[in-house]
Every structure is written in structure tokens, then in C-alpha cells.
Amino acid sequence: MLKNLFKIDIWSKDLQIDNKSLITLLDRIQEQHPSVVKSNVSGFQSDFIDTSQPELIPLLNSIDKEVLNYTKTLSLKGPLTCRNVWANINDYKDTNKFHHHPGAVIAGVYYIDVPRYSGDIEFMNPAKNVISYDWNEVIEPNTYTCLYYDMPSVTGRLYLFPGWLEHAVLPNMSHGKRYSLSFNYSL
């Protein structure tokens, strides 16, 4: 009998949101504020933004619903609330190195505008070091044994995942801008 242990579920949902108003908001934020440097390697990343801005309300309401569904699926105690949101604008070759979100129970990203070849989100297996050392020659990669797993960045797509899960964003190889919002939920 096979028993699955230590499963990591990523929540994915395509949302129907007015992304044009969000692009305008992110462009305005970029014009008015300097980029912070956290996980981003070049590109623009804002500091935390004011979540009461009218352009954000429909998106944040949709994310709240999905976070509730995700936490119920995972049997997490709640309720969780959105603690912070920030903007990401990535041009050609901009990327985000591996990182996690300390203090966040649930972290996530919403893709506002994603040109083709603009870089997927990549998740790192928490057991990567021991798998790559002990199983390197014997594994046939699948969702349980792969060292990294890429999920496509798609306009209108929301991803939710545990805040402790290491992830990166692959380089934007398009010549268009990739717009996204990232956020953290906690108790």
C-alpha cells in the first residue's frame, strides 16, 4: 500500500478581473516610487501598496474567496487576512531569485499581463538537497521527486501556495512587460 506523505498543494484559479485598470495602477506606482530590492534581480518591485485603492478592490475580494477555499481544502485554521500586497513589473531578462515569504501562512501571485515567454513561476522541492544527493541517479522525475516544478504565468491566473515554499520567477525573455501583484495572508 502506498501512503502519500507531506503533500504540497498549489491553488490555481483563472480570475475574470479588469486588468487594464490594474496595469494603469502599477504604472502609476512605478512612476511615483523607487523599486525596492528583495528577491528581484533588476525589474521593478514596489514596497507594500495601499490596498484600499479602488482598482484593487475587485481583485482582493476574489483573492479573499480563493484563500478561504484553499485554507478549507488544507484544513488550516483561520481566518486569514491579507497583510500586504506589492507590485512587480519585469522587463526583458528581469527575474526573481529563490525566496520564501516569512510570516505568511499563504503567499500568492496574480498575473495581470503576461506576454508569451515572459517567465514562469518555479517552485523548489523542500527536499531538493537530499533528493539530489541521495536519489540523483535513480529518480524518474515526477511531481513527487522533481527538484523544481514550473507552473505557467498566464494573464488572469492566480496562484496560492504555502508562504514557506521556496519559489522563483524565471527570466522574462519577451520584449514586453510582465505585470503581477504578490501578496501575503496570515492570522
Order of alpha helices (4+ residues) and beta strands (2+ residues): beta-alpha-beta-beta-alpha-beta-beta-beta-beta-alpha-beta-beta-beta-beta
